[in-house]
Amino acid sequence: MLRNTNDLEGYVIGATDGPIGHVKDLYFDDRAWVVRYLVVDTGPWLSSRKVLISPIAIGRPNWAERLLLVSITKEQVKNSPDIDTKKPISRQHEVQYSGYYGYPYYWGGAGYWGGGMYPNLMMPGYGGFGSPQATRSEEESAIARAGSARRRDDNPHLRSCRAVVKYHVHASDGDIGHVEGLLVDDETWAIRYLIINTSNWWLGHQVLVAPQWIQDVSWFDARVAVKMTRQAIKDAPTYDSATPLDRRQETGLYDHYGRAGYWTDDARRETEISRI
């Protein structure tokens, strides 16, 4: 199911031995458009220290109670690497973070998470390929380690979901509005759509734009450019945040723009991964 990242702010994070704090923000990878970390305010028990929680640790959420249960302890969180949320997160810090919790590197494969599609399948016993039966040969493991080592100093391209809200959005022939929110898949944690508020153009009108349709993002100018005209966007199906988005509606949106649905790409990618 798709969740608005604005709504996820305030969710309680529950460790195996009690609450850790609540979600303040989400960091996503601006190349893959996948949420990599939840920024959590720990509240009084750790003097409101901000910590990162990876979707790798998240089990089955309790959406009704706005609770995300994670497979780590409060002591682990207390001793986790410090993070300054006012500064960019370096790859070196991510390597340190992953090493501390014993997580594989998410940036080392063809899937959203390593070689697979789902974050929790990266844990021991799953081989990082999205299937409990998948295992790596010694040669494959050596290649993965070498690739991860080469990427340790990469710019991780992590962005704040909160910061992207209010970015101006431009079509190929003019302005269309601003980013109102992001819709994220609660299983893969991939960002599926930007919610665009066109109220400055059409009163009370919201539309969806997939990250794959973005031509360019100017992080410095807080601007998103999309590869479509204002008229095409005006004629697109409207988005109603009060109604959960279903596959029929998504199909209608993709058909309007003459594009293949992301779910067909995901199915193809999972098939390719299963053959590795």
Beta strands, then each sheet from edge to edge (+ up, - down):
strand 1: 2-4
strand 2: 12-15
strand 3: 18-29
strand 4: 34-41
strand 5: 50-53
strand 6: 67-69
strand 7: 158-160
strand 8: 168-171
strand 9: 174-185
strand 10: 191-197
strand 11: 206-209
strand 12: 214-218
strand 13: 223-226
sheet 1: 1+ 9- 8+ 13+ 12-
sheet 2: 1+ 9- 10+ 11-
sheet 3: 5+ 4- 3+ 2- 6-
sheet 4: 5+ 4- 3+ 7-
end
